[in-house]
């Protein structure tokens, strides 16, 4: 579905505008993201699956689009994405199922 690609682009454009408007703060945020998502004891793919699951739990559609894209780019399989999403459902109940479905649709759009 193209809407998740559009959503991810909108998030990217918003972040670019914010970087221009508040370079110090957004630069710090970008550095935090880079450090937190870097390979370490946990690889980037797994970290993006974690971020996707958290995005579902906090009900952030822009976050879902961006982290679904990143998880797919880092080689996550649909089975891995579904398992991560089920952790979000476990912790967020019924509303989690609504956003987990959206996240699976987003993941499929980027796969």
N, CA and C atoms as a LAMMPS dump frame, in Angstrom:
ITEM: TIMESTEP
0
ITEM: NUMBER OF ATOMS
333
ITEM: BOX BOUNDS ff ff ff
-5.0000000000000000e+02 5.0000000000000000e+02
-5.0000000000000000e+02 5.0000000000000000e+02
-5.0000000000000000e+02 5.0000000000000000e+02
ITEM: ATOMS id mol type element x y z
1 1 1 N 0.844 -1.183 0
2 1 2 C 0 0 0
3 1 3 C 0.886 1.242 0
4 2 1 N 0.625 2.151 -0.899
5 2 2 C 1.448 3.345 -1.022
6 2 3 C 1.287 4.315 0.139
7 3 1 N 0.2 4.263 0.873
8 3 2 C 0.003 5.251 1.926
9 3 3 C 1.09 5.177 2.989
10 4 1 N 1.617 3.996 3.28
11 4 2 C 2.693 3.909 4.267
12 4 3 C 3.995 4.46 3.71
13 5 1 N 4.208 4.283 2.419
14 5 2 C 5.366 4.92 1.789
15 5 3 C 5.211 6.44 1.854
16 6 1 N 3.993 6.922 1.598
17 6 2 C 3.718 8.359 1.694
18 6 3 C 3.909 8.856 3.122
19 7 1 N 3.439 8.08 4.084
20 7 2 C 3.591 8.466 5.489
21 7 3 C 5.06 8.562 5.86
22 8 1 N 5.859 7.583 5.452
23 8 2 C 7.293 7.615 5.754
24 8 3 C 7.952 8.828 5.109
25 9 1 N 7.556 9.143 3.869
26 9 2 C 8.106 10.333 3.2
27 9 3 C 7.704 11.608 3.939
28 10 1 N 6.47 11.655 4.415
29 10 2 C 6.004 12.826 5.16
30 10 3 C 6.809 12.998 6.445
31 11 1 N 7.066 11.895 7.138
32 11 2 C 7.896 11.955 8.347
33 11 3 C 9.293 12.452 7.988
34 12 1 N 9.871 11.914 6.919
35 12 2 C 11.203 12.349 6.484
36 12 3 C 11.222 13.845 6.175
37 13 1 N 10.196 14.321 5.467
38 13 2 C 10.118 15.747 5.121
39 13 3 C 9.961 16.601 6.374
40 14 1 N 9.14 16.149 7.308
41 14 2 C 8.963 16.883 8.562
42 14 3 C 10.257 16.959 9.345
43 15 1 N 10.99 15.846 9.388
44 15 2 C 12.271 15.845 10.09
45 15 3 C 13.277 16.773 9.419
46 16 1 N 13.246 16.829 8.094
47 16 2 C 14.145 17.735 7.372
48 16 3 C 13.819 19.189 7.718
49 17 1 N 12.524 19.523 7.727
50 17 2 C 12.126 20.892 8.088
51 17 3 C 12.543 21.218 9.517
52 18 1 N 12.341 20.267 10.418
53 18 2 C 12.73 20.489 11.809
54 18 3 C 14.239 20.643 11.944
55 19 1 N 14.999 19.877 11.158
56 19 2 C 16.461 19.991 11.187
57 19 3 C 16.901 21.388 10.766
58 20 1 N 16.211 21.944 9.756
59 20 2 C 16.537 23.301 9.305
60 20 3 C 16.128 24.341 10.343
61 21 1 N 15.004 24.115 11.01
62 21 2 C 14.486 25.079 11.976
63 21 3 C 15.184 24.992 13.332
64 22 1 N 15.594 23.802 13.711
65 22 2 C 16.205 23.588 15.027
66 22 3 C 17.371 22.611 14.894
67 23 1 N 18.445 23.046 14.219
68 23 2 C 19.532 22.118 13.905
69 23 3 C 20.227 21.523 15.13
70 24 1 N 20.37 22.288 16.176
71 24 2 C 21.072 21.76 17.347
72 24 3 C 20.269 20.63 18.001
73 25 1 N 18.997 20.878 18.213
74 25 2 C 18.155 19.871 18.857
75 25 3 C 17.967 18.652 17.963
76 26 1 N 17.65 18.886 16.696
77 26 2 C 17.419 17.757 15.794
78 26 3 C 18.717 17.013 15.484
79 27 1 N 19.838 17.738 15.469
80 27 2 C 21.126 17.072 15.298
81 27 3 C 21.41 16.126 16.459
82 28 1 N 21.066 16.58 17.659
83 28 2 C 21.236 15.728 18.84
84 28 3 C 20.313 14.512 18.761
85 29 1 N 19.083 14.744 18.298
86 29 2 C 18.146 13.624 18.148
87 29 3 C 18.655 12.634 17.102
88 30 1 N 19.178 13.146 15.994
89 30 2 C 19.717 12.276 14.941
90 30 3 C 20.894 11.456 15.471
91 31 1 N 21.741 12.084 16.293
92 31 2 C 22.872 11.366 16.881
93 31 3 C 22.384 10.282 17.842
94 32 1 N 21.343 10.591 18.609
95 32 2 C 20.757 9.603 19.515
96 32 3 C 20.218 8.416 18.725
97 33 1 N 19.469 8.7 17.661
98 33 2 C 18.903 7.636 16.823
99 33 3 C 20.019 6.768 16.241
100 34 1 N 21.066 7.42 15.729
101 34 2 C 22.172 6.679 15.114
102 34 3 C 22.86 5.777 16.139
103 35 1 N 23.101 6.31 17.327
104 35 2 C 23.772 5.525 18.364
105 35 3 C 22.889 4.388 18.868
106 36 1 N 21.618 4.672 19.086
107 36 2 C 20.709 3.657 19.633
108 36 3 C 20.425 2.541 18.633
109 37 1 N 20.453 2.861 17.343
110 37 2 C 20.102 1.855 16.337
111 37 3 C 21.316 1.161 15.725
112 38 1 N 22.51 1.523 16.16
113 38 2 C 23.728 0.918 15.611
114 38 3 C 23.845 -0.547 16.027
115 39 1 N 24.536 -1.324 15.194
116 39 2 C 24.83 -2.705 15.568
117 39 3 C 25.616 -2.717 16.87
118 40 1 N 25.293 -3.632 17.714
119 40 2 C 25.99 -3.823 18.983
120 40 3 C 25.704 -5.237 19.442
121 41 1 N 25.413 -5.403 20.716
122 41 2 C 25.017 -6.717 21.216
123 41 3 C 23.732 -7.173 20.526
124 42 1 N 22.908 -6.202 20.123
125 42 2 C 21.691 -6.47 19.352
126 42 3 C 21.89 -5.854 17.97
127 43 1 N 21.599 -6.61 16.92
128 43 2 C 21.808 -6.095 15.565
129 43 3 C 20.724 -5.087 15.167
130 44 1 N 21.014 -4.335 14.094
131 44 2 C 20.103 -3.284 13.621
132 44 3 C 18.721 -3.829 13.284
133 45 1 N 18.664 -4.978 12.64
134 45 2 C 17.376 -5.56 12.259
135 45 3 C 16.512 -5.778 13.494
136 46 1 N 17.095 -6.379 14.519
137 46 2 C 16.34 -6.657 15.74
138 46 3 C 15.923 -5.363 16.422
139 47 1 N 16.802 -4.384 16.423
140 47 2 C 16.454 -3.09 17.023
141 47 3 C 15.298 -2.437 16.275
142 48 1 N 15.281 -2.554 14.964
143 48 2 C 14.168 -1.971 14.2
144 48 3 C 12.875 -2.736 14.441
145 49 1 N 12.957 -4.043 14.628
146 49 2 C 11.763 -4.806 14.99
147 49 3 C 11.261 -4.388 16.369
148 50 1 N 12.186 -4.128 17.292
149 50 2 C 11.799 -3.618 18.608
150 50 3 C 11.115 -2.261 18.465
151 51 1 N 11.7 -1.389 17.651
152 51 2 C 11.123 -0.057 17.443
153 51 3 C 9.745 -0.152 16.798
154 52 1 N 9.578 -1.093 15.873
155 52 2 C 8.269 -1.289 15.242
156 52 3 C 7.242 -1.722 16.284
157 53 1 N 7.624 -2.642 17.142
158 53 2 C 6.732 -3.118 18.193
159 53 3 C 6.369 -1.989 19.161
160 54 1 N 7.345 -1.196 19.542
161 54 2 C 7.089 -0.06 20.43
162 54 3 C 6.192 0.953 19.735
163 55 1 N 6.396 1.163 18.444
164 55 2 C 5.556 2.093 17.676
165 55 3 C 4.093 1.684 17.727
166 56 1 N 3.849 0.376 17.68
167 56 2 C 2.477 -0.137 17.805
168 56 3 C 1.944 0.154 19.206
169 57 1 N 2.754 -0.139 20.215
170 57 2 C 2.308 0.046 21.596
171 57 3 C 1.985 1.506 21.905
172 58 1 N 2.741 2.443 21.303
173 58 2 C 2.475 3.865 21.567
174 58 3 C 1.534 4.48 20.538
175 59 1 N 1.093 3.666 19.578
176 59 2 C 0.097 4.064 18.575
177 59 3 C 0.547 5.26 17.73
178 60 1 N 1.769 5.16 17.226
179 60 2 C 2.348 6.236 16.408
180 60 3 C 2.443 5.76 14.959
181 61 1 N 1.505 6.217 14.117
182 61 2 C 1.469 5.741 12.725
183 61 3 C 2.704 6.155 11.931
184 62 1 N 3.203 7.361 12.137
185 62 2 C 4.424 7.775 11.454
186 62 3 C 5.605 6.907 11.857
187 63 1 N 5.676 6.603 13.153
188 63 2 C 6.742 5.725 13.649
189 63 3 C 6.617 4.332 13.044
190 64 1 N 5.379 3.836 12.946
191 64 2 C 5.148 2.523 12.343
192 64 3 C 5.697 2.504 10.921
193 65 1 N 5.386 3.517 10.131
194 65 2 C 5.841 3.558 8.736
195 65 3 C 7.362 3.58 8.65
196 66 1 N 7.989 4.436 9.437
197 66 2 C 9.442 4.591 9.378
198 66 3 C 10.151 3.316 9.842
199 67 1 N 9.663 2.71 10.92
200 67 2 C 10.352 1.528 11.446
201 67 3 C 9.999 0.258 10.677
202 68 1 N 8.83 0.21 10.055
203 68 2 C 8.528 -0.907 9.145
204 68 3 C 9.48 -0.85 7.956
205 69 1 N 9.682 0.351 7.42
206 69 2 C 10.614 0.525 6.299
207 69 3 C 12.025 0.097 6.711
208 70 1 N 12.466 0.556 7.88
209 70 2 C 13.823 0.236 8.327
210 70 3 C 13.985 -1.261 8.608
211 71 1 N 12.981 -1.877 9.215
212 71 2 C 13.066 -3.319 9.488
213 71 3 C 13.178 -4.098 8.183
214 72 1 N 12.376 -3.722 7.202
215 72 2 C 12.444 -4.392 5.897
216 72 3 C 13.807 -4.163 5.247
217 73 1 N 14.307 -2.943 5.316
218 73 2 C 15.621 -2.631 4.714
219 73 3 C 16.753 -3.421 5.363
220 74 1 N 16.593 -3.726 6.645
221 74 2 C 17.633 -4.474 7.357
222 74 3 C 17.419 -5.98 7.286
223 75 1 N 16.478 -6.402 6.427
224 75 2 C 16.336 -7.82 6.138
225 75 3 C 15.38 -8.606 7.017
226 76 1 N 14.529 -7.92 7.766
227 76 2 C 13.561 -8.645 8.594
228 76 3 C 12.574 -9.388 7.7
229 77 1 N 12.229 -10.578 8.106
230 77 2 C 11.213 -11.346 7.381
231 77 3 C 9.836 -10.981 7.925
232 78 1 N 8.812 -11.331 7.168
233 78 2 C 7.456 -11.088 7.658
234 78 3 C 7.204 -11.877 8.94
235 79 1 N 7.715 -13.092 9.021
236 79 2 C 7.525 -13.902 10.231
237 79 3 C 8.147 -13.217 11.446
238 80 1 N 9.33 -12.625 11.271
239 80 2 C 9.968 -11.903 12.374
240 80 3 C 9.146 -10.678 12.765
241 81 1 N 8.654 -9.956 11.769
242 81 2 C 7.834 -8.777 12.05
243 81 3 C 6.574 -9.17 12.81
244 82 1 N 5.924 -10.241 12.379
245 82 2 C 4.695 -10.683 13.051
246 82 3 C 4.984 -11.052 14.506
247 83 1 N 6.069 -11.768 14.764
248 83 2 C 6.395 -12.121 16.15
249 83 3 C 6.641 -10.882 16.992
250 84 1 N 7.353 -9.906 16.446
251 84 2 C 7.582 -8.655 17.176
252 84 3 C 6.26 -7.943 17.443
253 85 1 N 5.381 -7.943 16.456
254 85 2 C 4.087 -7.278 16.613
255 85 3 C 3.23 -7.969 17.665
256 86 1 N 3.354 -9.277 17.789
257 86 2 C 2.574 -9.988 18.798
258 86 3 C 3.024 -9.635 20.214
259 87 1 N 4.29 -9.264 20.384
260 87 2 C 4.746 -8.774 21.685
261 87 3 C 4.038 -7.455 22.003
262 88 1 N 3.903 -6.596 21.004
263 88 2 C 3.179 -5.334 21.205
264 88 3 C 1.726 -5.599 21.567
265 89 1 N 1.112 -6.567 20.904
266 89 2 C -0.282 -6.917 21.211
267 89 3 C -0.385 -7.436 22.643
268 90 1 N 0.564 -8.272 23.031
269 90 2 C 0.572 -8.815 24.393
270 90 3 C 0.545 -7.688 25.426
271 91 1 N 1.289 -6.64 25.168
272 91 2 C 1.425 -5.566 26.147
273 91 3 C 0.419 -4.441 25.985
274 92 1 N -0.292 -4.393 24.857
275 92 2 C -1.23 -3.279 24.651
276 92 3 C -2.655 -3.723 24.366
277 93 1 N -2.919 -5.018 24.381
278 93 2 C -4.279 -5.526 24.279
279 93 3 C -4.976 -5.212 22.967
280 94 1 N -6.291 -5.02 23.054
281 94 2 C -7.125 -4.797 21.871
282 94 3 C -6.642 -3.681 20.972
283 95 1 N -6.326 -2.489 21.529
284 95 2 C -5.82 -1.434 20.653
285 95 3 C -4.536 -1.848 19.925
286 96 1 N -3.754 -2.706 20.56
287 96 2 C -2.546 -3.2 19.913
288 96 3 C -2.846 -3.987 18.657
289 97 1 N -3.974 -4.707 18.649
290 97 2 C -4.314 -5.47 17.448
291 97 3 C -4.621 -4.54 16.281
292 98 1 N -5.244 -3.401 16.577
293 98 2 C -5.549 -2.423 15.52
294 98 3 C -4.256 -1.914 14.901
295 99 1 N -3.319 -1.494 15.745
296 99 2 C -2.075 -0.923 15.24
297 99 3 C -1.115 -1.991 14.729
298 100 1 N -1.179 -3.201 15.265
299 100 2 C -0.348 -4.289 14.732
300 100 3 C -0.774 -4.629 13.31
301 101 1 N -2.07 -4.602 13.044
302 101 2 C -2.545 -4.822 11.675
303 101 3 C -2.037 -3.75 10.734
304 102 1 N -2.052 -2.501 11.207
305 102 2 C -1.516 -1.405 10.392
306 102 3 C -0.023 -1.607 10.159
307 103 1 N 0.679 -2.032 11.199
308 103 2 C 2.12 -2.232 11.079
309 103 3 C 2.448 -3.364 10.111
310 104 1 N 1.668 -4.434 10.138
311 104 2 C 1.905 -5.527 9.192
312 104 3 C 1.652 -5.054 7.764
313 105 1 N 0.613 -4.273 7.579
314 105 2 C 0.341 -3.709 6.253
315 105 3 C 1.501 -2.816 5.808
316 106 1 N 2.014 -2.004 6.728
317 106 2 C 3.153 -1.139 6.404
318 106 3 C 4.379 -1.976 6.063
319 107 1 N 4.657 -3 6.866
320 107 2 C 5.815 -3.853 6.603
321 107 3 C 5.717 -4.475 5.217
322 108 1 N 4.538 -4.962 4.889
323 108 2 C 4.346 -5.563 3.563
324 108 3 C 4.555 -4.541 2.455
325 109 1 N 4.208 -3.291 2.704
326 109 2 C 4.403 -2.246 1.691
327 109 3 C 5.884 -2.018 1.401
328 110 1 N 6.728 -2.242 2.397
329 110 2 C 8.163 -2.004 2.224
330 110 3 C 8.946 -3.274 1.905
331 111 1 N 8.304 -4.417 1.953
332 111 2 C 9.003 -5.69 1.709
333 111 3 C 9.022 -6.031 0.236
